[in-house]
Amino acid sequence: MPKHKSIKEILSPVRDTPIQAYFGQGVHSLGLLHWLLAQTGNADVLVSSYSTSEAFLNGFYLLRKKGLIRQASILLDIRAARKTLQLERLLISCFDHVFLGQNHSKLMLLKNENMAIAVVSSQNQTYGARAESTLICTDRKVYDVLVQQFDDITKKYSTELNLTNGKGIISKN
């Protein structure tokens, strides 16, 4: 995306366009999340990524502090655990549940009383100048399938970290 274009110039409001896609540079996960929350109002958010970054977590924290994010969980890859634990304080501020598992998916799932949105992306929760692909869908069936599969992976094939009470494991599946 050229620097002079905003997300609003590239993507349509989600209520008007139930499925839309973008392939290129400049649409980053945090900016996209902020744009979506501006349309939905406060929502529950599930995030899945290979890894995350301090910049993404700082922005996520600000969205949560503004009351735009009610409940939030994140699933990160176990191979990125060393980096994940270095961001412990930010993770505690952002997410109610932090899971580590064998994960390479990149999802953001948003839901409130009025809308459910599934975002499937090639981008980790990091920044860079690489071209990324993003698919945004407001079909409730798609959202429900992805949430069920997110729950299956976090309950059966991941470890939930207990970051609020010191480093440790809540459950090992």
Residue, then its C-alpha position, 0 to 999 in steps of 0.5 A: m500500500p502506498k504511504h499516502k493511502s489509508i485502509k479506508e481507501i483500500l478496503s470497504p466497510v465490513r457491513d457492506t462487503p462480507i468477503q474482501a481480500y487484499f494483497g500487497q504492502g502496508v496493511h498491518s494486523l494492528g492497523l487492520l484490527h483498529w479499523l475493524l474495532a472502529q466498525t464493530g465497537n468493543a469485541d472479544v478478540l482471538v489472535s493466532s500467530y507464529s510470533t508477535s512483537e512489542a509494537f503489536l502488543n503496545g498497540f493492542y494494549l492501547l486498544r484494550k485500555k480504550g475499552l475496545i477489546r473485552q476478552a482476548s486470547i492469543l495462540l503463539d508457536i512454541r518455537a517462538a516461546r523465548k521471544t514470547l516470554q521476553l514480552e511477558r508484561l505486555l502479554i499480561s496487559c493484553f490477553d486473558h489467555v496465552f497459549l503456546g503450541q505448534n502454530h503457524s496460522k495467522l488469524m484474528l477473530l472478532k465478535n460482539e453482539n452484532m457481528a463476527i469477523a474472521v481475518v486470515s492473513s499471511q502476516n505475523q503480528t509484526y511489522g515489515a515491508r513485505a507483501e502480505s495477503t489478507l482475507i476478511c470475512t463476516d460470514r458467521k459460519v466461517y467465524d464459527v468453524l475457525v473459533q471451534q478449531f482455535d478452541d480445539i487446538t488450544k484445549k488439546y494441543s497447546t500449553e496455557l501459560n500462567l503469566t499473571n501468577g509468575k512464569g508457569i503452566i496452567s494446563k499442558n495438553 
